[in-house]
Amino acid sequence: MDIPSTLSAEALFLSRDKFRCYQTISKIKGVQLPKTILINNAFQIDQLLKAFKFPLVIKLPDATQGSGTLLAYNSKAAEEIIESLFMRSSEPIMIQEYLQTGPPHKAPPSADIRVFSIGNEIIGSMKRTALTGEWRTNFALGANCEAYTLSTEDEELVHQIVERIKIEVAGIDLFPTPNGMYVLEVNACPGWKAFEIANPNINVAEKIVDYLMTKIRR
């Protein structure tokens, strides 16, 4: 059926599977991604954990809004979390490098950048800063949001990600570090309540409708 849409099935499935999405994005020259492995069981997990520094992130590939994303500060805690998750489900688990915005023990509160893209046009960005005592930057968990201006280099990175994933409406999460910008994830169905609070002059729904109407008229 030839029905215009702002989201293809391929882009949806790819963005929902964070590990497959990483594999696709990794083909972009110079892109930085957190070190990540995908495991299907807890066999020899103690050996796999040696590839990471603590703390590290443990998450489900389809985790959203901070749910299903955990932080382990040592090997014992990581093994317990992983074993517990596998007892509840047979779904694979991602083990991931924990990124910081500054040097250990001196880093400011965790903060990332959410970029909103429609039809490969960046309509705006916001900086999300986690609450004190919280490392996740999700608005649903109380993060503070404010407008943010991307550099030309970061804008080019976002355009390349959108083209690689072939996604039309996306929320792309970037993480600034002393070593440059990292890509955290691509969201195919991003909420925009927080985005409009940070950017009150941008009407996201209106821009999505305008983009869809342009597609229909082609």
Residue, then its C-alpha position, 0 to 999 in steps of 0.5 A: m500500500d502506497i500510504p505516505s508515512t514519516l517512519s518506515a518499518e526498517a528504520l523503526f526496527l533498526s532504531r529499536d534494536k540499539f546494538r544493530c543500530y550501533q553496528t550500522i552507525s559504526k560505518i560512519k567515518g570518525v564516529q565515536l560510540p561507547k564500547t559495547i558488547l551483546i551477550n546472550n547468556a551469563f557464560q564466562i561473564d567474569q572474563l567479558l567484564k575484564a574488557f571494561k572499566f567500572p562503573l559500566v552500563i547494563k541495558l536491554p537493547d530495546a530499553t526506553q526512557g531510562s527503564g531497563t538501563l542499570l549502572a554497575y560499580n563493580s564486577k560482583a554487582a554486574e554479575e548479579i544484575i546480568e544473572s537476574l536479567f537472564m532469569r527474567s528473560s531470554e532477551p540479549i543484554m548489552i554491556q556498555e562503557y560508562l561515559q563521563t562529561g569530565p575526569p573521574h571524581k571531578a565530572p559535573p552532573s551527567a548531561d547529554i544532547r538530544v537533537f531533533s531531526i525531521g526529514n534530515e533537517i535539524i529543527g533544534s537541540m536541547k541539553r539534558t542534565a540529570l538530577t543530583g544523584e542520578w546518572r540517567t538524563n531522561f526527562a521522564l526521570g526529572a532531568n533539566c532541559e535547556a536549548y543547545t546549539l550544535s557545532t557545524e561538525d556535530e550537525e554534519l554527524v547528525h545528518q550522516i546518522v539520519e542518512r545511514i539509518k534512513i530515518e525521517v523523524a528522529g531524536i538523536d542522543l549525543f554525549p559530549t566528553p573531553n575526547g569529543m562527541y559520542v553517539l548514544e542512540v537514535n530514537a524513532c518515536p521521540g517525545w517532544k514535551a521536554f524539547e518544546i519546554a527548552n525550545p518554546n518557539i518550535n512547534v514539533a507537531e506542526k513541523i512533522v505535519d508540514y513535512l508529511m504534507t510535503k511528501i504527500r504533494r510530491 
